[in-house]
């Protein structure tokens, strides 16, 4: 679940039946999805696909920036 908390955006892993989009999958699928190749075929996406893709794109960009800094 994506939640706004003051000046930040928090991502929580929990059930949210009212969510506009849901993304689920095993740990390996998440690693693959957030890698530079962005292989998302292991994730199950339901609901608003554009919203889910935007979230994954944003997370991938953050992961890429952090990898460059390390």
C-alpha positions as CSV (number, residue, x, y, z in Angstrom):
1,X,0.0,0.0,0.0
2,X,1.2,3.5,-0.9
3,X,0.6,6.0,1.9
4,X,1.4,9.7,2.2
5,X,3.1,10.6,5.5
6,X,3.8,14.3,5.9
7,X,6.5,15.1,3.4
8,X,7.2,11.5,2.4
9,X,5.6,8.6,0.6
10,X,5.5,5.3,2.5
11,X,5.2,1.8,0.9
12,X,3.6,-0.8,3.2
13,X,3.1,-4.5,2.6
14,X,-0.4,-5.3,3.8
15,X,-3.9,-6.0,2.6
16,X,-5.7,-3.1,1.1
17,X,-9.0,-4.2,-0.5
18,X,-9.8,-0.6,-1.6
19,X,-6.5,-0.2,-3.6
20,X,-6.7,1.0,-7.2
21,X,-3.8,-1.4,-8.1
22,X,-2.2,-4.4,-6.5
23,X,1.2,-5.9,-7.2
24,X,2.2,-9.2,-5.7
25,X,4.9,-11.9,-6.3
26,X,7.7,-13.8,-4.7
27,X,10.9,-12.0,-3.6
28,X,12.8,-13.2,-6.7
29,X,10.1,-11.6,-8.9
30,X,10.5,-8.2,-7.1
31,X,14.3,-8.4,-7.4
32,X,13.9,-9.0,-11.1
33,X,11.3,-6.2,-11.5
34,X,13.5,-3.6,-9.8
35,X,16.7,-4.6,-11.6
36,X,17.9,-2.5,-14.5
37,X,16.2,-4.9,-17.0
38,X,12.9,-4.4,-15.2
39,X,11.6,-8.0,-15.9
40,X,8.1,-7.8,-14.4
41,X,6.7,-11.0,-15.8
42,X,7.0,-12.7,-12.4
43,X,4.7,-10.2,-10.7
44,X,1.0,-10.4,-10.6
45,X,-0.6,-7.0,-11.3
46,X,-4.3,-6.3,-10.9
47,X,-6.4,-3.2,-11.1
48,X,-5.0,0.0,-12.7
49,X,-2.0,-1.3,-14.7
50,X,-0.8,2.3,-15.5
51,X,-0.7,3.1,-11.8
52,X,1.2,-0.1,-11.0
53,X,3.7,0.5,-13.9
54,X,4.3,4.1,-12.7
55,X,5.0,2.8,-9.2
56,X,7.4,0.1,-10.4
57,X,9.1,2.6,-12.8
58,X,9.6,5.0,-9.8
59,X,11.0,2.3,-7.6
60,X,13.3,1.1,-10.4
61,X,14.7,4.6,-10.8
62,X,15.3,4.9,-7.1
63,X,17.1,1.5,-7.0
64,X,19.2,2.5,-10.0
65,X,20.3,5.8,-8.4
66,X,21.1,4.1,-5.1
67,X,23.2,1.5,-7.0
68,X,25.2,4.3,-8.7
69,X,25.9,6.0,-5.4
70,X,27.1,2.7,-3.7
